[in-house]
């Protein structure tokens, strides 16, 4: 590495008057005997070879070098320091090594500073995102809100997104999961790298082995890609949260955890996952819950309330909005006009699609259902629809690309969310942003968003009769699309992302204050 002189020598501390006098004598050519005596006196006093002071006796043969070394010794003790201005000041900082590593410079006596570092934009902290799910070609909707969230960051930069690629064994029960897994590797997306690390899933030692390998692979990826970051943000308490807690300890960085719903509602009560989830909750510097119910469940596990923040999912109101574009081609064909409900959900039991099919049998024949999504229960749901005699009233449209979802919502007359449990759900905000009324179970943030019957209807979880009655009632009412759309404007992604960045700022300020306090006690 190249040694370069400091840009501003006036910033160095002033030397003692005695040394300033000798420097002046040397420049005037009057050092004479004073220099000889100085050499003799310096050689008679020897310090430990391990301390920077021990270099004095070797470097007095060059008085300017000695004076420069004395200045550097006064400026900083023997360690690498970062001179970077205050965070948020808008200035830039430069990292310097305390001692030049060039052997010819005698350990820094030349007074040159090693320009080992780049200029740092201290006004924009760098965030490392670790997410259990992130969109890919086979599952375009998996963790898509993570991508949406970070794409609207303004005051921070994304260092990278790291997501696991769980590699299941070649057994029949894992066939579907193996078919939708993306390839491991790294690629660039919207100005930041996405790194997918392979994590092997072993049936016998599944959870503990997968967590350890996820942590090890992530730490290796950070080193290989030379990722620099100020803070870690993990999505889902398991496995991402546990891995983030280990990484935060390893790299001495704070970390923020977002609990999404299933990690607290379900995984927290699974024996092999509980300890790791609790470790993530207890060690996180801040925890974001998607709704009040989720926050209270986390608080009940002994987590300090002052580090819990409720920030819901967001919606892109520029993409999801009432549309006059003709979308009749997306509506199911019927012999006579029908009222179309859209259910946008992956086909897992927690989504309650089976309950919806049973409820549909109790409604008028003019109510049809459009199912967008896929999952391990798709075949079972298709069989159930056939058994219930709903073949002509239910359309399975399969998984659809995210960019087409606004059109599917606008093609429907209303949206139904029959979930047994949820963290969000995101489709609630998307449907309302498109001006559609919603029939939803009382899960997640539904009760805090649907605040009156001008927006939709709320029904109890797993109540087939109540769900059927709500489906019938919504069909008979008139709805103001503009009013529904306006109610979700506070949930727009720019607003939600700004609130998350506020949490980052609080966490970083707390860490800065803790570091400053530790340094003051040390000195």
C-alpha positions as a Python dict, from the first residue, in 0.01 Angstrom:
ca = {
    (1, 'X'): (0, 0, 0),
    (2, 'X'): (114, 347, -77),
    (3, 'X'): (214, 587, 198),
    (4, 'X'): (86, 939, 159),
    (5, 'X'): (154, 1242, 377),
    (6, 'X'): (-135, 1376, 582),
    (7, 'X'): (-346, 1627, 397),
    (8, 'X'): (-357, 1872, 686),
    (9, 'X'): (-58, 1882, 917),
    (10, 'X'): (-207, 2172, 1110),
    (11, 'X'): (-456, 1924, 1252),
    (12, 'X'): (-176, 1744, 1439),
    (13, 'X'): (-133, 1840, 1805),
    (14, 'X'): (140, 2094, 1897),
    (15, 'X'): (473, 1955, 2013),
    (16, 'X'): (616, 2050, 2354),
    (17, 'X'): (810, 2378, 2348),
    (18, 'X'): (1142, 2197, 2403),
    (19, 'X'): (1097, 1985, 2090),
    (20, 'X'): (974, 2282, 1888),
    (21, 'X'): (1298, 2467, 1978),
    (22, 'X'): (1511, 2175, 1864),
    (23, 'X'): (1319, 2151, 1539),
    (24, 'X'): (1380, 2520, 1480),
    (25, 'X'): (1752, 2475, 1552),
    (26, 'X'): (1772, 2187, 1307),
    (27, 'X'): (1611, 2385, 1029),
    (28, 'X'): (1850, 2677, 1091),
    (29, 'X'): (2155, 2450, 1080),
    (30, 'X'): (2239, 2513, 1446),
    (31, 'X'): (2165, 2172, 1589),
    (32, 'X'): (2538, 2090, 1640),
    (33, 'X'): (2623, 1946, 1975),
    (34, 'X'): (2264, 1957, 2088),
    (35, 'X'): (2177, 1690, 1831),
    (36, 'X'): (2470, 1472, 1944),
    (37, 'X'): (2369, 1496, 2307),
    (38, 'X'): (2013, 1421, 2213),
    (39, 'X'): (2125, 1105, 2035),
    (40, 'X'): (2324, 994, 2338),
    (41, 'X'): (2044, 1065, 2584),
    (42, 'X'): (1784, 894, 2372),
    (43, 'X'): (1993, 581, 2330),
    (44, 'X'): (2044, 552, 2704),
    (45, 'X'): (1672, 523, 2769),
    (46, 'X'): (1516, 211, 2627),
    (47, 'X'): (1151, 111, 2646),
    (48, 'X'): (975, -215, 2587),
    (49, 'X'): (1015, -341, 2230),
    (50, 'X'): (642, -391, 2209),
    (51, 'X'): (549, -27, 2269),
    (52, 'X'): (573, 258, 2015),
    (53, 'X'): (801, 452, 2253),
    (54, 'X'): (1076, 194, 2190),
    (55, 'X'): (1117, 336, 1839),
    (56, 'X'): (1251, 666, 1971),
    (57, 'X'): (1608, 540, 2024),
    (58, 'X'): (1620, 405, 1666),
    (59, 'X'): (1485, 712, 1496),
    (60, 'X'): (1680, 1004, 1644),
    (61, 'X'): (1928, 979, 1357),
    (62, 'X'): (1667, 1178, 1166),
    (63, 'X'): (1536, 1464, 1373),
    (64, 'X'): (1248, 1555, 1137),
    (65, 'X'): (1140, 1190, 1142),
    (66, 'X'): (1156, 1184, 1521),
    (67, 'X'): (951, 1500, 1548),
    (68, 'X'): (690, 1362, 1309),
    (69, 'X'): (675, 1038, 1503),
    (70, 'X'): (635, 1230, 1829),
    (71, 'X'): (344, 1418, 1678),
    (72, 'X'): (177, 1096, 1569),
    (73, 'X'): (241, 936, 1905),
    (74, 'X'): (73, 1231, 2076),
    (75, 'X'): (-219, 1224, 1837),
    (76, 'X'): (-308, 861, 1888),
    (77, 'X'): (-208, 564, 2098),
    (78, 'X'): (-101, 246, 1917),
    (79, 'X'): (-424, 132, 1759),
    (80, 'X'): (-616, 185, 1438),
    (81, 'X'): (-869, 466, 1466),
    (82, 'X'): (-1131, 607, 1238),
    (83, 'X'): (-1161, 981, 1191),
    (84, 'X'): (-1504, 1026, 1044),
    (85, 'X'): (-1699, 1326, 1167),
    (86, 'X'): (-2036, 1299, 1337),
    (87, 'X'): (-2300, 1065, 1199),
    (88, 'X'): (-2564, 1254, 1013),
    (89, 'X'): (-2347, 1561, 964),
    (90, 'X'): (-2327, 1501, 593),
    (91, 'X'): (-1950, 1501, 601),
    (92, 'X'): (-1712, 1230, 495),
    (93, 'X'): (-1446, 1057, 698),
    (94, 'X'): (-1122, 884, 612),
    (95, 'X'): (-980, 581, 787),
    (96, 'X'): (-607, 586, 859),
    (97, 'X'): (-377, 323, 1003),
    (98, 'X'): (-204, 452, 1316),
    (99, 'X'): (136, 324, 1205),
    (100, 'X'): (270, 298, 851),
    (101, 'X'): (348, -64, 766),
    (102, 'X'): (633, 17, 527),
    (103, 'X'): (954, -133, 674),
    (104, 'X'): (1162, 150, 531),
    (105, 'X'): (959, 399, 732),
    (106, 'X'): (1070, 242, 1063),
    (107, 'X'): (721, 182, 1188),
    (108, 'X'): (577, 520, 1101),
    (109, 'X'): (862, 755, 1199),
    (110, 'X'): (848, 901, 851),
    (111, 'X'): (533, 1078, 959),
    (112, 'X'): (337, 941, 666),
    (113, 'X'): (-7, 801, 717),
    (114, 'X'): (-118, 484, 552),
    (115, 'X'): (-412, 553, 321),
    (116, 'X'): (-571, 214, 374),
    (117, 'X'): (-925, 325, 350),
    (118, 'X'): (-1187, 471, 134),
    (119, 'X'): (-1384, 783, 202),
    (120, 'X'): (-1681, 692, 415),
    (121, 'X'): (-2021, 849, 374),
    (122, 'X'): (-2102, 869, 743),
    (123, 'X'): (-2441, 1032, 682),
    (124, 'X'): (-2581, 709, 534),
    (125, 'X'): (-2538, 402, 754),
    (126, 'X'): (-2511, 68, 577),
    (127, 'X'): (-2760, -204, 668),
    (128, 'X'): (-2708, -576, 617),
    (129, 'X'): (-3042, -749, 551),
    (130, 'X'): (-3083, -1114, 649),
    (131, 'X'): (-3416, -1260, 545),
    (132, 'X'): (-3552, -1612, 567),
    (133, 'X'): (-3742, -1550, 243),
    (134, 'X'): (-3668, -1330, -57),
    (135, 'X'): (-3834, -1329, -402),
    (136, 'X'): (-3695, -1550, -678),
    (137, 'X'): (-3814, -1690, -1009),
    (138, 'X'): (-3997, -1990, -866),
    (139, 'X'): (-4156, -1800, -576),
    (140, 'X'): (-4192, -1440, -685),
    (141, 'X'): (-4405, -1347, -385),
    (142, 'X'): (-4188, -1497, -109),
    (143, 'X'): (-4070, -1215, 116),
    (144, 'X'): (-4152, -956, -149),
    (145, 'X'): (-4231, -698, 119),
    (146, 'X'): (-3863, -709, 222),
    (147, 'X'): (-3766, -597, -128),
    (148, 'X'): (-4037, -332, -130),
    (149, 'X'): (-3932, -203, 210),
    (150, 'X'): (-3562, -158, 135),
    (151, 'X'): (-3630, -13, -210),
    (152, 'X'): (-3782, 292, -38),
    (153, 'X'): (-3496, 360, 204),
    (154, 'X'): (-3374, 719, 183),
    (155, 'X'): (-3135, 778, 473),
    (156, 'X'): (-2945, 449, 467),
    (157, 'X'): (-2783, 214, 219),
    (158, 'X'): (-2829, -161, 181),
    (159, 'X'): (-2494, -336, 214),
    (160, 'X'): (-2642, -667, 92),
    (161, 'X'): (-2936, -904, 125),
    (162, 'X'): (-2844, -1252, 246),
    (163, 'X'): (-3104, -1530, 223),
    (164, 'X'): (-3070, -1905, 275),
    (165, 'X'): (-3123, -2165, 6),
    (166, 'X'): (-3240, -2466, 204),
    (167, 'X'): (-3118, -2778, 27),
    (168, 'X'): (-3345, -3068, 118),
    (169, 'X'): (-3248, -3436, 85),
    (170, 'X'): (-3375, -3628, -221),
    (171, 'X'): (-3673, -3782, -42),
    (172, 'X'): (-4031, -3793, -177),
    (173, 'X'): (-4173, -3569, 96),
    (174, 'X'): (-3932, -3290, -2),
    (175, 'X'): (-3998, -3313, -377),
    (176, 'X'): (-4207, -2996, -401),
    (177, 'X'): (-3971, -2795, -181),
    (178, 'X'): (-3672, -2903, -388),
    (179, 'X'): (-3850, -2801, -708),
    (180, 'X'): (-3894, -2437, -605),
    (181, 'X'): (-3555, -2367, -449),
    (182, 'X'): (-3339, -2105, -625),
    (183, 'X'): (-2972, -2161, -699),
    (184, 'X'): (-2713, -2055, -445),
    (185, 'X'): (-2488, -1768, -549),
    (186, 'X'): (-2473, -1390, -568),
    (187, 'X'): (-2615, -1137, -810),
    (188, 'X'): (-2675, -763, -824),
    (189, 'X'): (-3023, -621, -772),
    (190, 'X'): (-3121, -252, -762),
    (191, 'X'): (-2782, -134, -646),
    (192, 'X'): (-2705, -397, -383),
    (193, 'X'): (-2592, -761, -392),
    (194, 'X'): (-2827, -1046, -313),
    (195, 'X'): (-2634, -1342, -173),
    (196, 'X'): (-2806, -1679, -145),
    (197, 'X'): (-2613, -1913, 82),
    (198, 'X'): (-2670, -2291, 74),
    (199, 'X'): (-2804, -2447, 394),
    (200, 'X'): (-2839, -2825, 412),
    (201, 'X'): (-3144, -2966, 586),
    (202, 'X'): (-3083, -3300, 756),
    (203, 'X'): (-3401, -3472, 882),
    (204, 'X'): (-3252, -3600, 1209),
    (205, 'X'): (-3052, -3292, 1309),
    (206, 'X'): (-3259, -3052, 1101),
    (207, 'X'): (-3297, -2740, 1310),
    (208, 'X'): (-2968, -2717, 1500),
    (209, 'X'): (-2755, -2813, 1200),
    (210, 'X'): (-2936, -2576, 962),
    (211, 'X'): (-2896, -2281, 1201),
    (212, 'X'): (-2526, -2346, 1252),
    (213, 'X'): (-2462, -2382, 880),
    (214, 'X'): (-2667, -2073, 797),
    (215, 'X'): (-2456, -1873, 1043),
    (216, 'X'): (-2128, -2018, 917),
    (217, 'X'): (-2212, -1965, 550),
    (218, 'X'): (-2331, -1610, 614),
    (219, 'X'): (-2015, -1517, 805),
    (220, 'X'): (-1809, -1661, 519),
    (221, 'X'): (-2009, -1464, 260),
    (222, 'X'): (-1953, -1142, 455),
    (223, 'X'): (-1579, -1204, 449),
    (224, 'X'): (-1565, -1314, 84),
    (225, 'X'): (-1764, -1015, -41),
    (226, 'X'): (-1590, -776, 200),
    (227, 'X'): (-1922, -639, 319),
    (228, 'X'): (-1903, -328, 536),
    (229, 'X'): (-2210, -252, 745),
    (230, 'X'): (-2316, -59, 1053),
    (231, 'X'): (-2627, -253, 1147),
    (232, 'X'): (-2801, -586, 1081),
    (233, 'X'): (-3176, -615, 1012),
    (234, 'X'): (-3317, -967, 1029),
    (235, 'X'): (-3664, -1065, 903),
    (236, 'X'): (-3824, -1356, 1091),
    (237, 'X'): (-3701, -1451, 1436),
    (238, 'X'): (-3616, -1799, 1312),
    (239, 'X'): (-3369, -1878, 1152),
    (240, 'X'): (-3264, -1532, 1035),
    (241, 'X'): (-3304, -1369, 1377),
    (242, 'X'): (-3091, -1629, 1552),
    (243, 'X'): (-2819, -1602, 1287),
    (244, 'X'): (-2828, -1222, 1308),
    (245, 'X'): (-2783, -1235, 1685),
    (246, 'X'): (-2467, -1443, 1642),
    (247, 'X'): (-2336, -1216, 1368),
    (248, 'X'): (-2406, -906, 1575),
    (249, 'X'): (-2193, -1051, 1851),
    (250, 'X'): (-1916, -1157, 1614),
    (251, 'X'): (-1889, -822, 1437),
    (252, 'X'): (-1985, -604, 1737),
    (253, 'X'): (-2278, -449, 1549),
    (254, 'X'): (-2633, -376, 1667),
    (255, 'X'): (-2920, -564, 1510),
    (256, 'X'): (-3290, -504, 1452),
    (257, 'X'): (-3538, -790, 1426),
    (258, 'X'): (-3875, -788, 1249),
    (259, 'X'): (-4116, -1053, 1376),
    (260, 'X'): (-4342, -1144, 1087),
    (261, 'X'): (-4614, -1350, 1253),
    (262, 'X'): (-4561, -1722, 1196),
    (263, 'X'): (-4231, -1707, 1383),
    (264, 'X'): (-4412, -1592, 1700),
    (265, 'X'): (-4757, -1748, 1656),
    (266, 'X'): (-4632, -2095, 1557),
    (267, 'X'): (-4257, -2154, 1561),
    (268, 'X'): (-4207, -2007, 1908),
    (269, 'X'): (-4402, -2299, 2051),
    (270, 'X'): (-4208, -2569, 1868),
    (271, 'X'): (-3959, -2727, 2104),
    (272, 'X'): (-3659, -2730, 1870),
    (273, 'X'): (-3705, -2369, 1763),
    (274, 'X'): (-3813, -2197, 2083),
    (275, 'X'): (-3470, -2151, 2244),
    (276, 'X'): (-3323, -1996, 1929),
    (277, 'X'): (-3619, -1761, 1883),
    (278, 'X'): (-3598, -1647, 2245),
    (279, 'X'): (-3224, -1586, 2205),
    (280, 'X'): (-3294, -1362, 1906),
    (281, 'X'): (-3568, -1172, 2089),
    (282, 'X'): (-3358, -1113, 2399),
    (283, 'X'): (-3041, -999, 2220),
    (284, 'X'): (-3198, -776, 1954),
    (285, 'X'): (-3140, -405, 2006),
    (286, 'X'): (-3488, -333, 1870),
    (287, 'X'): (-3781, -549, 1760),
    (288, 'X'): (-4040, -449, 1502),
    (289, 'X'): (-4379, -620, 1529),
    (290, 'X'): (-4629, -594, 1246),
    (291, 'X'): (-4925, -540, 1478),
    (292, 'X'): (-5023, -481, 1841),
    (293, 'X'): (-5117, -844, 1904),
    (294, 'X'): (-4774, -959, 1792),
    (295, 'X'): (-4605, -703, 2016),
    (296, 'X'): (-4800, -822, 2321),
    (297, 'X'): (-4707, -1184, 2255),
    (298, 'X'): (-4339, -1089, 2237),
    (299, 'X'): (-4370, -880, 2553),
    (300, 'X'): (-4523, -1180, 2730),
    (301, 'X'): (-4198, -1369, 2667),
    (302, 'X'): (-4010, -1125, 2890),
    (303, 'X'): (-3881, -885, 2625),
    (304, 'X'): (-3842, -523, 2741),
    (305, 'X'): (-4130, -312, 2615),
    (306, 'X'): (-3909, -12, 2536),
    (307, 'X'): (-3739, -197, 2252),
    (308, 'X'): (-4066, -307, 2088),
    (309, 'X'): (-4199, -104, 1794),
    (310, 'X'): (-4520, -161, 1598),
    (311, 'X'): (-4466, -91, 1229),
    (312, 'X'): (-4704, -262, 985),
    (313, 'X'): (-4631, -376, 635),
    (314, 'X'): (-4665, -119, 362),
    (315, 'X'): (-4811, -87, 15),
    (316, 'X'): (-4701, 91, -300),
    (317, 'X'): (-4993, 327, -359),
    (318, 'X'): (-4850, 426, -697),
    (319, 'X'): (-4879, 68, -818),
    (320, 'X'): (-5188, -46, -628),
    (321, 'X'): (-5469, 196, -706),
    (322, 'X'): (-5819, 191, -856),
    (323, 'X'): (-5790, 126, -1226),
    (324, 'X'): (-6025, 186, -1517),
    (325, 'X'): (-5823, -48, -1739),
    (326, 'X'): (-6035, -329, -1873),
    (327, 'X'): (-5946, -651, -1690),
    (328, 'X'): (-6248, -857, -1790),
    (329, 'X'): (-6017, -1113, -1951),
    (330, 'X'): (-5900, -1209, -1601),
    (331, 'X'): (-6251, -1274, -1472),
    (332, 'X'): (-6382, -1630, -1481),
    (333, 'X'): (-6625, -1699, -1765),
    (334, 'X'): (-6983, -1750, -1649),
    (335, 'X'): (-7318, -1797, -1818),
    (336, 'X'): (-7449, -1487, -1638),
    (337, 'X'): (-7288, -1192, -1455),
    (338, 'X'): (-7142, -1296, -1122),
    (339, 'X'): (-6995, -1122, -819),
    (340, 'X'): (-6626, -1218, -811),
    (341, 'X'): (-6426, -1255, -490),
    (342, 'X'): (-6048, -1274, -515),
    (343, 'X'): (-5848, -1476, -263),
    (344, 'X'): (-5477, -1404, -303),
    (345, 'X'): (-5284, -1651, -88),
    (346, 'X'): (-5030, -1929, -92),
    (347, 'X'): (-5199, -2261, -38),
    (348, 'X'): (-5106, -2348, 318),
    (349, 'X'): (-5346, -2449, 593),
    (350, 'X'): (-5288, -2124, 784),
    (351, 'X'): (-5439, -1930, 493),
    (352, 'X'): (-5782, -2087, 552),
    (353, 'X'): (-5875, -2147, 187),
    (354, 'X'): (-6050, -2470, 287),
    (355, 'X'): (-6277, -2271, 520),
    (356, 'X'): (-6355, -2033, 235),
    (357, 'X'): (-6460, -2317, 6),
    (358, 'X'): (-6699, -2453, 268),
    (359, 'X'): (-6842, -2102, 321),
    (360, 'X'): (-6893, -2059, -52),
    (361, 'X'): (-7135, -2353, -56),
    (362, 'X'): (-7363, -2151, 176),
    (363, 'X'): (-7385, -1850, -57),
    (364, 'X'): (-7582, -1757, -365),
    (365, 'X'): (-7483, -1925, -690),
    (366, 'X'): (-7397, -1584, -838),
    (367, 'X'): (-7095, -1552, -608),
    (368, 'X'): (-6781, -1690, -771),
    (369, 'X'): (-6430, -1729, -636),
    (370, 'X'): (-6097, -1657, -803),
    (371, 'X'): (-5797, -1817, -629),
    (372, 'X'): (-5454, -1673, -711),
    (373, 'X'): (-5165, -1858, -551),
    (374, 'X'): (-5011, -2200, -516),
    (375, 'X'): (-4863, -2423, -250),
    (376, 'X'): (-4843, -2772, -107),
    (377, 'X'): (-5222, -2791, -54),
    (378, 'X'): (-5327, -2691, -405),
    (379, 'X'): (-5417, -3044, -513),
    (380, 'X'): (-5613, -3107, -193),
    (381, 'X'): (-5804, -2781, -235),
    (382, 'X'): (-5890, -2866, -596),
    (383, 'X'): (-6025, -3202, -480),
    (384, 'X'): (-6225, -3034, -205),
    (385, 'X'): (-6381, -2786, -449),
    (386, 'X'): (-6483, -3077, -673),
    (387, 'X'): (-6630, -3273, -380),
    (388, 'X'): (-6832, -2969, -270),
    (389, 'X'): (-6972, -2923, -620),
    (390, 'X'): (-6800, -2587, -669),
    (391, 'X'): (-6620, -2672, -991),
    (392, 'X'): (-6796, -2408, -1201),
    (393, 'X'): (-6777, -2138, -933),
    (394, 'X'): (-6409, -2161, -838),
    (395, 'X'): (-6115, -2078, -1064),
    (396, 'X'): (-5761, -2180, -967),
    (397, 'X'): (-5541, -1926, -1144),
    (398, 'X'): (-5214, -2049, -990),
    (399, 'X'): (-4919, -1834, -887),
    (400, 'X'): (-4890, -1504, -1073),
    (401, 'X'): (-4598, -1259, -1110),
    (402, 'X'): (-4605, -968, -863),
    (403, 'X'): (-4638, -706, -1136),
    (404, 'X'): (-4970, -858, -1245),
    (405, 'X'): (-5132, -860, -899),
    (406, 'X'): (-5283, -509, -925),
    (407, 'X'): (-5467, -620, -1239),
    (408, 'X'): (-5599, -933, -1069),
    (409, 'X'): (-5727, -727, -775),
    (410, 'X'): (-5893, -475, -1004),
    (411, 'X'): (-6054, -757, -1201),
    (412, 'X'): (-6243, -868, -888),
    (413, 'X'): (-6539, -704, -715),
    (414, 'X'): (-6406, -766, -363),
    (415, 'X'): (-6124, -947, -183),
    (416, 'X'): (-6157, -1215, 85),
    (417, 'X'): (-5892, -1309, 345),
    (418, 'X'): (-5999, -1624, 538),
    (419, 'X'): (-5668, -1675, 723),
    (420, 'X'): (-5636, -1863, 1051),
    (421, 'X'): (-5341, -1642, 1145),
    (422, 'X'): (-5142, -1358, 990),
    (423, 'X'): (-4872, -1105, 1062),
    (424, 'X'): (-5003, -853, 807),
    (425, 'X'): (-5150, -952, 571),
    (426, 'X'): (-5005, -755, 280),
    (427, 'X'): (-5299, -831, 52),
    (428, 'X'): (-5527, -636, 287),
    (429, 'X'): (-5348, -310, 207),
    (430, 'X'): (-5308, -398, -160),
    (431, 'X'): (-5680, -463, -201),
    (432, 'X'): (-5782, -145, -21),
    (433, 'X'): (-5528, 60, -219),
    (434, 'X'): (-5710, -64, -530),
    (435, 'X'): (-6037, 56, -378),
    (436, 'X'): (-6179, -291, -315),
    (437, 'X'): (-6386, -383, -7),
    (438, 'X'): (-6241, -667, 200),
    (439, 'X'): (-6394, -953, 394),
    (440, 'X'): (-6131, -1072, 641),
    (441, 'X'): (-6092, -1271, 959),
    (442, 'X'): (-5982, -1086, 1274),
    (443, 'X'): (-5611, -1161, 1239),
    (444, 'X'): (-5293, -954, 1229),
    (445, 'X'): (-5351, -588, 1162),
    (446, 'X'): (-5698, -639, 1012),
    (447, 'X'): (-5886, -490, 1313),
    (448, 'X'): (-5666, -178, 1310),
    (449, 'X'): (-5713, -118, 936),
    (450, 'X'): (-6078, -207, 874),
    (451, 'X'): (-6212, 40, 1128),
    (452, 'X'): (-6565, 74, 991),
    (453, 'X'): (-6800, -100, 751),
    (454, 'X'): (-6731, 146, 471),
    (455, 'X'): (-6402, -41, 420),
    (456, 'X'): (-6511, -402, 460),
    (457, 'X'): (-6630, -663, 709),
    (458, 'X'): (-6445, -856, 979),
    (459, 'X'): (-6547, -1210, 1081),
    (460, 'X'): (-6423, -1451, 1350),
    (461, 'X'): (-6150, -1700, 1263),
    (462, 'X'): (-6270, -2040, 1133),
    (463, 'X'): (-6636, -1936, 1145),
    (464, 'X'): (-6785, -2071, 822),
    (465, 'X'): (-7135, -1936, 886),
    (466, 'X'): (-7014, -1581, 962),
    (467, 'X'): (-6786, -1583, 659),
    (468, 'X'): (-7070, -1690, 428),
    (469, 'X'): (-7298, -1419, 567),
    (470, 'X'): (-7029, -1153, 513),
    (471, 'X'): (-6975, -1268, 154),
    (472, 'X'): (-7347, -1226, 88),
    (473, 'X'): (-7369, -887, 257),
    (474, 'X'): (-7074, -727, 77),
    (475, 'X'): (-7235, -822, -255),
    (476, 'X'): (-7547, -621, -171),
    (477, 'X'): (-7375, -299, -56),
    (478, 'X'): (-7232, -10, -257),
    (479, 'X'): (-6868, 92, -206),
    (480, 'X'): (-6667, 412, -255),
    (481, 'X'): (-6335, 307, -413),
    (482, 'X'): (-6173, 649, -361),
    (483, 'X'): (-6258, 652, 9),
    (484, 'X'): (-6119, 301, 59),
    (485, 'X'): (-5799, 393, -126),
    (486, 'X'): (-5743, 708, 81),
    (487, 'X'): (-5757, 514, 408),
    (488, 'X'): (-5436, 324, 330),
    (489, 'X'): (-5223, 623, 226),
    (490, 'X'): (-5054, 632, 571),
    (491, 'X'): (-4937, 277, 496),
    (492, 'X'): (-4753, 374, 178),
    (493, 'X'): (-4402, 229, 159),
    (494, 'X'): (-4222, 565, 179),
    (495, 'X'): (-4393, 629, 514),
    (496, 'X'): (-4332, 278, 649),
    (497, 'X'): (-3969, 267, 535),
    (498, 'X'): (-3905, 606, 695),
    (499, 'X'): (-4037, 473, 1028),
    (500, 'X'): (-3802, 176, 1003),
    (501, 'X'): (-3510, 407, 933),
    (502, 'X'): (-3608, 602, 1245),
    (503, 'X'): (-3565, 279, 1444),
    (504, 'X'): (-3222, 233, 1284),
    (505, 'X'): (-3127, 584, 1389),
    (506, 'X'): (-3230, 524, 1750),
    (507, 'X'): (-3036, 197, 1767),
    (508, 'X'): (-2722, 347, 1613),
    (509, 'X'): (-2737, 648, 1845),
    (510, 'X'): (-2772, 417, 2145),
    (511, 'X'): (-2470, 213, 2032),
    (512, 'X'): (-2271, 531, 1974),
    (513, 'X'): (-2352, 656, 2325),
    (514, 'X'): (-2259, 319, 2476),
    (515, 'X'): (-1927, 321, 2291),
    (516, 'X'): (-1852, 679, 2396),
    (517, 'X'): (-1930, 591, 2757),
    (518, 'X'): (-1700, 289, 2750),
    (519, 'X'): (-1415, 493, 2601),
    (520, 'X'): (-1452, 767, 2863),
    (521, 'X'): (-1437, 509, 3142),
    (522, 'X'): (-1128, 353, 2983),
    (523, 'X'): (-937, 679, 2978),
}
